[in-house]
Amino acid sequence: MDTTKQEIFEKLFLALKNINQLIIREDDQNSLFEKMCENLIKDLGFSIVVVGEIDNTNHLKIIHKKRENSQLFDDIPISINGKSEYGKGTAYLAYKTNTVIINQNTLTTSYQK
């Protein structure tokens, strides 16, 4: 394994370890999400972290968000139905494939094409 991959795996492992410790320690969901988002930003260098759940209309309901410009999520409907304009992006892909999707650059991503 090359050094770059090794470093990425080490960062991911540290982030998962920290999140697992938070899950065990935190009794309050808001506190858990707040600290989890802070850790992902600190440990992995994410510029924004959003935690959400799918409601009964197949839309993503934002539970917690962390970082500047996170208010952008207040104005954009996010769906997982795969048919609407707002239902073909990263949330849909993550839900459909049951995997974590990291969007490196919204302007150049091919997820919604």
Buried (B, 14 or more C-beta within 10 A) or exposed (E): EEEEEEEEEEEEEBBEEBBEEBEEEBEEEEEBBBBBBBBBBEBBEBEBBBBBEBEEEBBBEBEBBBBEEBEEBEEEEBBBEEEEEBBBBBBBBBBEEEEEBEBEEEEEBEBBE
